[in-house]
Amino acid sequence: MKRPIAILLCLLCLFLSGCTPVINSARDEIRLYDWIGEYENGNRAELSFSDSNAQFTVTNPDFKLDISGLCSLTDDKLLVFSEQSKLCYEFSYVLHGDSVELYYHGDPLILEKKVE
């Protein structure tokens, strides 16, 4: 009777200790979450990651911009190689806890961690 309980406790310990993501740098944290910005002028921006891909979408009542594809992150830059346009988009970023400032050609865009 003691042996099955001990095995269950060991499995529970392994399950709880092995499933936490490790964040070593800003790029790890950015990839771990989805980011969203909603602005007073009706614009909305979203940034999300899946495996080695990133998707950046900006929408407003008049248009929608969608950039998606293979991404590369350094400690201060995000590169997205668009599959559709065959272009590479380079964003600089600064992480501030629960928000990130994205810069494209010097203009900032502030996104917050998406709360589900």
A tleap script that builds the chain and sets N, CA, C and O, in Angstrom:
source leaprc.protein.ff14SB
mol = sequence {
  NMET LYS ARG PRO ILE ALA ILE LEU LEU CYS
  LEU LEU CYS LEU PHE LEU SER GLY CYS THR
  PRO VAL ILE ASN SER ALA ARG ASP GLU ILE
  ARG LEU TYR ASP TRP ILE GLY GLU TYR GLU
  ASN GLY ASN ARG ALA GLU LEU SER PHE SER
  ASP SER ASN ALA GLN PHE THR VAL THR ASN
  PRO ASP PHE LYS LEU ASP ILE SER GLY LEU
  CYS SER LEU THR ASP ASP LYS LEU LEU VAL
  PHE SER GLU GLN SER LYS LEU CYS TYR GLU
  PHE SER TYR VAL LEU HIE GLY ASP SER VAL
  GLU LEU TYR TYR HIE GLY ASP PRO LEU ILE
  LEU GLU LYS LYS VAL CGLU
}
set mol.1.N position { 0.820 -1.196 0.000 }
set mol.1.CA position { 0.000 0.000 0.000 }
set mol.1.C position { 0.866 1.263 0.000 }
set mol.1.O position { 0.515 2.260 -0.630 }
set mol.2.N position { 2.001 1.214 0.712 }
set mol.2.CA position { 2.860 2.388 0.784 }
set mol.2.C position { 3.570 2.646 -0.550 }
set mol.2.O position { 3.819 3.793 -0.921 }
set mol.3.N position { 3.884 1.580 -1.248 }
set mol.3.CA position { 4.617 1.742 -2.512 }
set mol.3.C position { 3.820 2.513 -3.571 }
set mol.3.O position { 4.392 3.405 -4.196 }
set mol.4.N position { 2.527 2.222 -3.811 }
set mol.4.CA position { 1.763 3.001 -4.801 }
set mol.4.C position { 1.639 4.481 -4.401 }
set mol.4.O position { 1.669 5.358 -5.264 }
set mol.5.N position { 1.504 4.754 -3.129 }
set mol.5.CA position { 1.410 6.147 -2.680 }
set mol.5.C position { 2.735 6.867 -2.903 }
set mol.5.O position { 2.745 8.025 -3.322 }
set mol.6.N position { 3.844 6.200 -2.631 }
set mol.6.CA position { 5.159 6.801 -2.854 }
set mol.6.C position { 5.386 7.082 -4.339 }
set mol.6.O position { 5.935 8.123 -4.699 }
set mol.7.N position { 4.967 6.164 -5.191 }
set mol.7.CA position { 5.112 6.358 -6.629 }
set mol.7.C position { 4.266 7.550 -7.088 }
set mol.7.O position { 4.731 8.370 -7.879 }
set mol.8.N position { 3.045 7.648 -6.603 }
set mol.8.CA position { 2.176 8.773 -6.963 }
set mol.8.C position { 2.769 10.108 -6.501 }
set mol.8.O position { 2.706 11.103 -7.222 }
set mol.9.N position { 3.341 10.122 -5.304 }
set mol.9.CA position { 3.965 11.356 -4.807 }
set mol.9.C position { 5.181 11.746 -5.651 }
set mol.9.O position { 5.388 12.927 -5.928 }
set mol.10.N position { 5.973 10.776 -6.054 }
set mol.10.CA position { 7.126 11.057 -6.910 }
set mol.10.C position { 6.683 11.596 -8.264 }
set mol.10.O position { 7.270 12.551 -8.772 }
set mol.11.N position { 5.663 11.000 -8.847 }
set mol.11.CA position { 5.146 11.476 -10.127 }
set mol.11.C position { 4.580 12.890 -10.016 }
set mol.11.O position { 4.770 13.710 -10.915 }
set mol.12.N position { 3.897 13.172 -8.931 }
set mol.12.CA position { 3.360 14.514 -8.707 }
set mol.12.C position { 4.485 15.534 -8.583 }
set mol.12.O position { 4.390 16.625 -9.145 }
set mol.13.N position { 5.532 15.204 -7.868 }
set mol.13.CA position { 6.682 16.112 -7.733 }
set mol.13.C position { 7.341 16.362 -9.083 }
set mol.13.O position { 7.677 17.503 -9.402 }
set mol.14.N position { 7.528 15.320 -9.875 }
set mol.14.CA position { 8.115 15.476 -11.207 }
set mol.14.C position { 7.236 16.339 -12.100 }
set mol.14.O position { 7.735 17.188 -12.839 }
set mol.15.N position { 5.946 16.125 -12.032 }
set mol.15.CA position { 5.008 16.879 -12.855 }
set mol.15.C position { 5.040 18.360 -12.491 }
set mol.15.O position { 5.060 19.208 -13.383 }
set mol.16.N position { 5.045 18.680 -11.229 }
set mol.16.CA position { 5.011 20.084 -10.797 }
set mol.16.C position { 6.347 20.801 -10.980 }
set mol.16.O position { 6.361 22.017 -11.173 }
set mol.17.N position { 7.442 20.097 -10.926 }
set mol.17.CA position { 8.741 20.767 -11.015 }
set mol.17.C position { 9.255 20.912 -12.437 }
set mol.17.O position { 10.130 21.745 -12.674 }
set mol.18.N position { 8.764 20.155 -13.375 }
set mol.18.CA position { 9.315 20.170 -14.721 }
set mol.18.C position { 8.546 20.993 -15.732 }
set mol.18.O position { 8.898 20.971 -16.912 }
set mol.19.N position { 7.516 21.717 -15.332 }
set mol.19.CA position { 6.659 22.370 -16.311 }
set mol.19.C position { 6.716 23.894 -16.274 }
set mol.19.O position { 5.879 24.547 -16.897 }
set mol.20.N position { 7.646 24.459 -15.587 }
set mol.20.CA position { 7.699 25.917 -15.521 }
set mol.20.C position { 8.643 26.463 -16.578 }
set mol.20.O position { 9.766 25.979 -16.719 }
set mol.21.N position { 8.194 27.473 -17.326 }
set mol.21.CA position { 9.082 28.060 -18.332 }
set mol.21.C position { 10.197 28.863 -17.674 }
set mol.21.O position { 10.009 29.447 -16.607 }
set mol.22.N position { 11.346 28.885 -18.312 }
set mol.22.CA position { 12.497 29.602 -17.793 }
set mol.22.C position { 12.662 30.885 -18.595 }
set mol.22.O position { 12.727 30.851 -19.823 }
set mol.23.N position { 12.730 32.020 -17.895 }
set mol.23.CA position { 12.915 33.315 -18.542 }
set mol.23.C position { 14.304 33.807 -18.194 }
set mol.23.O position { 14.564 34.204 -17.058 }
set mol.24.N position { 15.212 33.783 -19.187 }
set mol.24.CA position { 16.587 34.229 -18.974 }
set mol.24.C position { 16.840 35.632 -19.496 }
set mol.24.O position { 17.811 36.273 -19.093 }
set mol.25.N position { 15.978 36.127 -20.393 }
set mol.25.CA position { 16.204 37.436 -20.994 }
set mol.25.C position { 14.878 38.030 -21.440 }
set mol.25.O position { 13.835 37.380 -21.374 }
set mol.26.N position { 14.934 39.277 -21.897 }
set mol.26.CA position { 13.731 39.957 -22.388 }
set mol.26.C position { 13.129 39.212 -23.574 }
set mol.26.O position { 11.907 39.129 -23.697 }
set mol.27.N position { 13.968 38.672 -24.441 }
set mol.27.CA position { 13.435 37.962 -25.606 }
set mol.27.C position { 12.671 36.707 -25.213 }
set mol.27.O position { 11.709 36.339 -25.886 }
set mol.28.N position { 13.082 36.043 -24.133 }
set mol.28.CA position { 12.325 34.882 -23.653 }
set mol.28.C position { 10.938 35.302 -23.185 }
set mol.28.O position { 9.949 34.636 -23.490 }
set mol.29.N position { 10.864 36.410 -22.443 }
set mol.29.CA position { 9.578 36.867 -21.914 }
set mol.29.C position { 8.654 37.336 -23.030 }
set mol.29.O position { 7.456 37.054 -22.996 }
set mol.30.N position { 9.185 38.038 -24.007 }
set mol.30.CA position { 8.344 38.514 -25.108 }
set mol.30.C position { 7.739 37.336 -25.861 }
set mol.30.O position { 6.557 37.373 -26.205 }
set mol.31.N position { 8.509 36.307 -26.120 }
set mol.31.CA position { 7.999 35.135 -26.852 }
set mol.31.C position { 6.988 34.324 -26.037 }
set mol.31.O position { 6.157 33.617 -26.606 }
set mol.32.N position { 7.056 34.423 -24.741 }
set mol.32.CA position { 6.200 33.627 -23.871 }
set mol.32.C position { 4.753 34.132 -23.835 }
set mol.32.O position { 3.842 33.359 -23.540 }
set mol.33.N position { 4.530 35.414 -24.131 }
set mol.33.CA position { 3.208 36.020 -23.996 }
set mol.33.C position { 2.706 36.565 -25.326 }
set mol.33.O position { 3.468 36.757 -26.273 }
set mol.34.N position { 1.392 36.808 -25.366 }
set mol.34.CA position { 0.785 37.581 -26.443 }
set mol.34.C position { 0.679 39.013 -25.948 }
set mol.34.O position { 0.516 39.247 -24.750 }
set mol.35.N position { 0.773 39.984 -26.871 }
set mol.35.CA position { 0.791 41.400 -26.525 }
set mol.35.C position { -0.286 42.117 -27.311 }
set mol.35.O position { -0.544 41.795 -28.471 }
set mol.36.N position { -0.921 43.104 -26.665 }
set mol.36.CA position { -2.028 43.801 -27.309 }
set mol.36.C position { -2.023 45.275 -26.921 }
set mol.36.O position { -1.642 45.639 -25.809 }
set mol.37.N position { -2.451 46.110 -27.854 }
set mol.37.CA position { -2.612 47.531 -27.596 }
set mol.37.C position { -3.906 48.017 -28.219 }
set mol.37.O position { -4.166 47.759 -29.394 }
set mol.38.N position { -4.718 48.716 -27.443 }
set mol.38.CA position { -5.955 49.313 -27.946 }
set mol.38.C position { -5.870 50.800 -27.644 }
set mol.38.O position { -5.581 51.196 -26.515 }
set mol.39.N position { -6.124 51.624 -28.658 }
set mol.39.CA position { -5.855 53.044 -28.546 }
set mol.39.C position { -7.131 53.864 -28.742 }
set mol.39.O position { -8.101 53.392 -29.336 }
set mol.40.N position { -7.114 55.089 -28.236 }
set mol.40.CA position { -8.287 55.962 -28.256 }
set mol.40.C position { -8.779 56.268 -29.673 }
set mol.40.O position { -9.968 56.514 -29.877 }
set mol.41.N position { -7.879 56.253 -30.642 }
set mol.41.CA position { -8.276 56.567 -32.023 }
set mol.41.C position { -8.912 55.377 -32.748 }
set mol.41.O position { -9.199 55.469 -33.941 }
set mol.42.N position { -9.135 54.265 -32.046 }
set mol.42.CA position { -9.771 53.098 -32.641 }
set mol.42.C position { -8.806 52.068 -33.186 }
set mol.42.O position { -9.229 50.999 -33.625 }
set mol.43.N position { -7.518 52.367 -33.167 }
set mol.43.CA position { -6.518 51.409 -33.637 }
set mol.43.C position { -6.314 50.302 -32.611 }
set mol.43.O position { -6.513 50.485 -31.410 }
set mol.44.N position { -5.917 49.166 -33.125 }
set mol.44.CA position { -5.636 48.005 -32.269 }
set mol.44.C position { -4.409 47.303 -32.845 }
set mol.44.O position { -4.304 47.136 -34.060 }
set mol.45.N position { -3.481 46.891 -31.979 }
set mol.45.CA position { -2.279 46.181 -32.405 }
set mol.45.C position { -2.127 44.920 -31.567 }
set mol.45.O position { -2.391 44.923 -30.365 }
set mol.46.N position { -1.699 43.841 -32.217 }
set mol.46.CA position { -1.474 42.572 -31.526 }
set mol.46.C position { -0.174 41.952 -32.010 }
set mol.46.O position { 0.159 42.005 -33.194 }
set mol.47.N position { 0.553 41.363 -31.071 }
set mol.47.CA position { 1.783 40.640 -31.369 }
set mol.47.C position { 1.714 39.295 -30.666 }
set mol.47.O position { 1.481 39.230 -29.459 }
set mol.48.N position { 1.916 38.218 -31.425 }
set mol.48.CA position { 1.888 36.882 -30.820 }
set mol.48.C position { 2.950 36.013 -31.480 }
set mol.48.O position { 3.440 36.304 -32.571 }
set mol.49.N position { 3.285 34.936 -30.777 }
set mol.49.CA position { 4.338 34.027 -31.233 }
set mol.49.C position { 3.845 32.588 -31.193 }
set mol.49.O position { 3.063 32.206 -30.322 }
set mol.50.N position { 4.314 31.806 -32.142 }
set mol.50.CA position { 4.015 30.380 -32.187 }
set mol.50.C position { 5.232 29.678 -32.780 }
set mol.50.O position { 5.570 29.886 -33.945 }
set mol.51.N position { 5.879 28.857 -31.986 }
set mol.51.CA position { 7.111 28.182 -32.405 }
set mol.51.C position { 8.137 29.227 -32.854 }
set mol.51.O position { 8.530 30.074 -32.052 }
set mol.52.N position { 8.573 29.189 -34.097 }
set mol.52.CA position { 9.572 30.133 -34.614 }
set mol.52.C position { 8.944 31.274 -35.397 }
set mol.52.O position { 9.649 32.014 -36.082 }
set mol.53.N position { 7.636 31.427 -35.307 }
set mol.53.CA position { 6.925 32.437 -36.074 }
set mol.53.C position { 6.358 33.531 -35.183 }
set mol.53.O position { 6.069 33.316 -34.006 }
set mol.54.N position { 6.208 34.703 -35.771 }
set mol.54.CA position { 5.567 35.832 -35.104 }
set mol.54.C position { 4.450 36.343 -35.996 }
set mol.54.O position { 4.515 36.227 -37.220 }
set mol.55.N position { 3.430 36.907 -35.378 }
set mol.55.CA position { 2.358 37.552 -36.122 }
set mol.55.C position { 2.103 38.901 -35.483 }
set mol.55.O position { 1.825 38.991 -34.287 }
set mol.56.N position { 2.200 39.958 -36.291 }
set mol.56.CA position { 1.960 41.324 -35.846 }
set mol.56.C position { 0.824 41.878 -36.694 }
set mol.56.O position { 0.919 41.912 -37.921 }
set mol.57.N position { -0.249 42.310 -36.042 }
set mol.57.CA position { -1.431 42.791 -36.738 }
set mol.57.C position { -1.822 44.156 -36.195 }
set mol.57.O position { -1.887 44.355 -34.982 }
set mol.58.N position { -2.081 45.093 -37.096 }
set mol.58.CA position { -2.600 46.407 -36.733 }
set mol.58.C position { -3.902 46.595 -37.494 }
set mol.58.O position { -3.943 46.427 -38.713 }
set mol.59.N position { -4.971 46.945 -36.777 }
set mol.59.CA position { -6.257 47.161 -37.424 }
set mol.59.C position { -6.837 48.487 -36.966 }
set mol.59.O position { -6.598 48.940 -35.846 }
set mol.60.N position { -7.606 49.097 -37.859 }
set mol.60.CA position { -8.435 50.247 -37.524 }
set mol.60.C position { -9.660 50.152 -38.423 }
set mol.60.O position { -9.738 49.239 -39.245 }
set mol.61.N position { -10.614 51.059 -38.294 }
set mol.61.CA position { -11.826 50.933 -39.115 }
set mol.61.C position { -11.576 50.949 -40.628 }
set mol.61.O position { -12.416 50.463 -41.386 }
set mol.62.N position { -10.448 51.492 -41.083 }
set mol.62.CA position { -10.217 51.638 -42.520 }
set mol.62.C position { -9.313 50.584 -43.149 }
set mol.62.O position { -9.427 50.326 -44.347 }
set mol.63.N position { -8.416 49.964 -42.376 }
set mol.63.CA position { -7.499 49.004 -42.968 }
set mol.63.C position { -7.003 47.996 -41.937 }
set mol.63.O position { -7.221 48.135 -40.733 }
set mol.64.N position { -6.327 46.975 -42.462 }
set mol.64.CA position { -5.708 45.968 -41.605 }
set mol.64.C position { -4.328 45.651 -42.169 }
set mol.64.O position { -4.183 45.368 -43.358 }
set mol.65.N position { -3.321 45.699 -41.309 }
set mol.65.CA position { -1.954 45.337 -41.671 }
set mol.65.C position { -1.611 44.058 -40.934 }
set mol.65.O position { -1.741 43.982 -39.713 }
set mol.66.N position { -1.173 43.055 -41.677 }
set mol.66.CA position { -0.833 41.767 -41.066 }
set mol.66.C position { 0.561 41.365 -41.532 }
set mol.66.O position { 0.793 41.165 -42.724 }
set mol.67.N position { 1.482 41.250 -40.585 }
set mol.67.CA position { 2.845 40.814 -40.873 }
set mol.67.C position { 3.056 39.513 -40.107 }
set mol.67.O position { 2.963 39.494 -38.879 }
set mol.68.N position { 3.338 38.435 -40.816 }
set mol.68.CA position { 3.566 37.167 -40.138 }
set mol.68.C position { 4.653 36.398 -40.867 }
set mol.68.O position { 4.844 36.528 -42.076 }
set mol.69.N position { 5.348 35.604 -40.092 }
set mol.69.CA position { 6.393 34.774 -40.664 }
set mol.69.C position { 7.452 34.413 -39.645 }
set mol.69.O position { 7.301 34.655 -38.448 }
set mol.70.N position { 8.513 33.838 -40.139 }
set mol.70.CA position { 9.634 33.421 -39.306 }
set mol.70.C position { 10.192 34.640 -38.573 }
set mol.70.O position { 10.326 35.713 -39.160 }
set mol.71.N position { 10.515 34.472 -37.294 }
set mol.71.CA position { 11.023 35.619 -36.530 }
set mol.71.C position { 12.359 35.284 -35.871 }
set mol.71.O position { 12.692 34.127 -35.613 }
set mol.72.N position { 13.095 36.345 -35.618 }
set mol.72.CA position { 14.363 36.251 -34.909 }
set mol.72.C position { 14.392 37.364 -33.876 }
set mol.72.O position { 14.046 38.506 -34.177 }
set mol.73.N position { 14.802 37.035 -32.662 }
set mol.73.CA position { 14.847 38.013 -31.572 }
set mol.73.C position { 16.249 38.131 -31.016 }
set mol.73.O position { 16.936 37.131 -30.811 }
set mol.74.N position { 16.668 39.362 -30.774 }
set mol.74.CA position { 17.870 39.626 -29.997 }
set mol.74.C position { 17.396 40.309 -28.723 }
set mol.74.O position { 16.193 40.367 -28.467 }
set mol.75.N position { 18.318 40.825 -27.921 }
set mol.75.CA position { 17.908 41.473 -26.679 }
set mol.75.C position { 17.238 42.824 -26.887 }
set mol.75.O position { 16.682 43.376 -25.937 }
set mol.76.N position { 17.273 43.381 -28.111 }
set mol.76.CA position { 16.614 44.663 -28.347 }
set mol.76.C position { 15.976 44.787 -29.728 }
set mol.76.O position { 15.476 45.858 -30.072 }
set mol.77.N position { 15.980 43.730 -30.521 }
set mol.77.CA position { 15.406 43.784 -31.870 }
set mol.77.C position { 14.556 42.543 -32.144 }
set mol.77.O position { 14.839 41.443 -31.670 }
set mol.78.N position { 13.503 42.771 -32.929 }
set mol.78.CA position { 12.622 41.709 -33.395 }
set mol.78.C position { 12.589 41.798 -34.919 }
set mol.78.O position { 12.234 42.837 -35.474 }
set mol.79.N position { 12.952 40.722 -35.585 }
set mol.79.CA position { 12.909 40.647 -37.046 }
set mol.79.C position { 11.821 39.661 -37.443 }
set mol.79.O position { 11.771 38.543 -36.931 }
set mol.80.N position { 10.946 40.081 -38.360 }
set mol.80.CA position { 9.903 39.200 -38.875 }
set mol.80.C position { 10.083 39.114 -40.388 }
set mol.80.O position { 10.011 40.124 -41.088 }
set mol.81.N position { 10.315 37.909 -40.881 }
set mol.81.CA position { 10.484 37.661 -42.307 }
set mol.81.C position { 9.121 37.275 -42.874 }
set mol.81.O position { 8.676 36.137 -42.727 }
set mol.82.N position { 8.469 38.228 -43.517 }
set mol.82.CA position { 7.114 38.031 -44.008 }
set mol.82.C position { 7.076 37.018 -45.140 }
set mol.82.O position { 7.794 37.155 -46.131 }
set mol.83.N position { 6.238 36.004 -44.988 }
set mol.83.CA position { 6.072 34.989 -46.018 }
set mol.83.C position { 5.320 35.551 -47.218 }
set mol.83.O position { 5.584 35.175 -48.360 }
set mol.84.N position { 4.386 36.448 -46.950 }
set mol.84.CA position { 3.533 36.973 -48.006 }
set mol.84.C position { 4.253 37.989 -48.890 }
set mol.84.O position { 4.223 37.876 -50.115 }
set mol.85.N position { 4.901 38.984 -48.273 }
set mol.85.CA position { 5.540 40.051 -49.060 }
set mol.85.C position { 7.012 39.775 -49.383 }
set mol.85.O position { 7.622 40.489 -50.178 }
set mol.86.N position { 7.572 38.742 -48.765 }
set mol.86.CA position { 8.994 38.400 -48.931 }
set mol.86.C position { 9.918 39.520 -48.445 }
set mol.86.O position { 11.033 39.668 -48.945 }
set mol.87.N position { 9.452 40.307 -47.470 }
set mol.87.CA position { 10.241 41.383 -46.877 }
set mol.87.C position { 10.575 41.055 -45.433 }
set mol.87.O position { 9.911 40.231 -44.804 }
set mol.88.N position { 11.601 41.701 -44.915 }
set mol.88.CA position { 11.982 41.555 -43.511 }
set mol.88.C position { 11.643 42.859 -42.794 }
set mol.88.O position { 12.085 43.932 -43.206 }
set mol.89.N position { 10.866 42.767 -41.731 }
set mol.89.CA position { 10.489 43.922 -40.931 }
set mol.89.C position { 11.294 43.901 -39.642 }
set mol.89.O position { 11.331 42.885 -38.947 }
set mol.90.N position { 11.934 45.008 -39.323 }
set mol.90.CA position { 12.771 45.106 -38.126 }
set mol.90.C position { 12.140 46.071 -37.136 }
set mol.90.O position { 11.886 47.233 -37.454 }
set mol.91.N position { 11.891 45.575 -35.933 }
set mol.91.CA position { 11.360 46.373 -34.844 }
set mol.91.C position { 12.394 46.414 -33.723 }
set mol.91.O position { 12.979 45.386 -33.380 }
set mol.92.N position { 12.618 47.573 -33.161 }
set mol.92.CA position { 13.374 47.663 -31.916 }
set mol.92.C position { 12.357 47.561 -30.791 }
set mol.92.O position { 11.191 47.907 -30.977 }
set mol.93.N position { 12.785 47.093 -29.633 }
set mol.93.CA position { 11.840 47.014 -28.528 }
set mol.93.C position { 12.549 47.262 -27.202 }
set mol.93.O position { 13.756 47.066 -27.060 }
set mol.94.N position { 11.732 47.707 -26.227 }
set mol.94.CA position { 12.176 47.865 -24.846 }
set mol.94.C position { 11.084 47.253 -23.975 }
set mol.94.O position { 9.921 47.648 -24.059 }
set mol.95.N position { 11.457 46.303 -23.150 }
set mol.95.CA position { 10.505 45.629 -22.270 }
set mol.95.C position { 10.431 46.375 -20.948 }
set mol.95.O position { 11.457 46.702 -20.351 }
set mol.96.N position { 9.204 46.646 -20.493 }
set mol.96.CA position { 8.960 47.315 -19.216 }
set mol.96.C position { 7.993 46.468 -18.389 }
set mol.96.O position { 6.842 46.865 -18.204 }
set mol.97.N position { 8.423 45.334 -17.897 }
set mol.97.CA position { 7.547 44.491 -17.074 }
set mol.97.C position { 6.391 43.934 -17.879 }
set mol.97.O position { 6.573 43.036 -18.701 }
set mol.98.N position { 5.184 44.475 -17.640 }
set mol.98.CA position { 3.988 43.986 -18.308 }
set mol.98.C position { 3.678 44.730 -19.600 }
set mol.98.O position { 2.605 44.541 -20.171 }
set mol.99.N position { 4.588 45.567 -20.070 }
set mol.99.CA position { 4.384 46.256 -21.341 }
set mol.99.C position { 5.685 46.240 -22.142 }
set mol.99.O position { 6.778 46.073 -21.601 }
set mol.100.N position { 5.522 46.418 -23.437 }
set mol.100.CA position { 6.674 46.470 -24.329 }
set mol.100.C position { 6.466 47.642 -25.289 }
set mol.100.O position { 5.370 47.850 -25.809 }
set mol.101.N position { 7.531 48.395 -25.512 }
set mol.101.CA position { 7.512 49.474 -26.498 }
set mol.101.C position { 8.156 48.936 -27.769 }
set mol.101.O position { 9.323 48.544 -27.765 }
set mol.102.N position { 7.390 48.919 -28.852 }
set mol.102.CA position { 7.904 48.531 -30.163 }
set mol.102.C position { 8.200 49.799 -30.949 }
set mol.102.O position { 7.419 50.750 -30.923 }
set mol.103.N position { 9.319 49.810 -31.641 }
set mol.103.CA position { 9.698 50.949 -32.471 }
set mol.103.C position { 9.885 50.475 -33.902 }
set mol.103.O position { 10.609 49.515 -34.166 }
set mol.104.N position { 9.219 51.165 -34.823 }
set mol.104.CA position { 9.402 50.909 -36.246 }
set mol.104.C position { 9.694 52.252 -36.891 }
set mol.104.O position { 8.823 53.121 -36.936 }
set mol.105.N position { 10.892 52.427 -37.384 }
set mol.105.CA position { 11.353 53.706 -37.946 }
set mol.105.C position { 11.231 54.832 -36.931 }
set mol.105.O position { 10.904 55.961 -37.298 }
set mol.106.N position { 11.489 54.542 -35.658 }
set mol.106.CA position { 11.531 55.555 -34.615 }
set mol.106.C position { 10.212 55.858 -33.931 }
set mol.106.O position { 10.208 56.530 -32.899 }
set mol.107.N position { 9.094 55.390 -34.461 }
set mol.107.CA position { 7.796 55.672 -33.859 }
set mol.107.C position { 7.431 54.571 -32.854 }
set mol.107.O position { 7.444 53.391 -33.204 }
set mol.108.N position { 7.102 54.949 -31.594 }
set mol.108.CA position { 6.809 53.923 -30.580 }
set mol.108.C position { 5.360 53.441 -30.626 }
set mol.108.O position { 4.445 54.181 -30.987 }
set mol.109.N position { 5.189 52.212 -30.258 }
set mol.109.CA position { 3.880 51.588 -30.116 }
set mol.109.C position { 3.940 50.789 -28.825 }
set mol.109.O position { 4.798 49.917 -28.686 }
set mol.110.N position { 3.047 51.065 -27.874 }
set mol.110.CA position { 3.086 50.409 -26.576 }
set mol.110.C position { 2.044 49.302 -26.536 }
set mol.110.O position { 0.863 49.531 -26.797 }
set mol.111.N position { 2.500 48.095 -26.206 }
set mol.111.CA position { 1.633 46.915 -26.095 }
set mol.111.C position { 1.704 46.374 -24.678 }
set mol.111.O position { 2.754 46.436 -24.039 }
set mol.112.N position { 0.605 45.849 -24.191 }
set mol.112.CA position { 0.512 45.266 -22.859 }
set mol.112.C position { 0.376 43.750 -22.979 }
set mol.112.O position { -0.092 43.244 -23.999 }
set mol.113.N position { 0.786 43.023 -21.930 }
set mol.113.CA position { 0.585 41.571 -21.914 }
set mol.113.C position { -0.898 41.291 -22.020 }
set mol.113.O position { -1.708 41.924 -21.344 }
set mol.114.N position { -1.251 40.345 -22.865 }
set mol.114.CA position { -2.648 39.983 -23.056 }
set mol.114.C position { -3.102 39.121 -21.883 }
set mol.114.O position { -2.491 38.097 -21.576 }
set mol.115.N position { -4.173 39.547 -21.240 }
set mol.115.CA position { -4.727 38.824 -20.098 }
set mol.115.C position { -5.888 37.985 -20.596 }
set mol.115.O position { -6.807 38.501 -21.232 }
set mol.116.N position { -5.849 36.696 -20.311 }
set mol.116.CA position { -6.898 35.797 -20.787 }
set mol.116.C position { -7.859 35.466 -19.694 }
set mol.116.O position { -8.811 34.718 -19.915 }
savepdb mol mol.pdb
quit
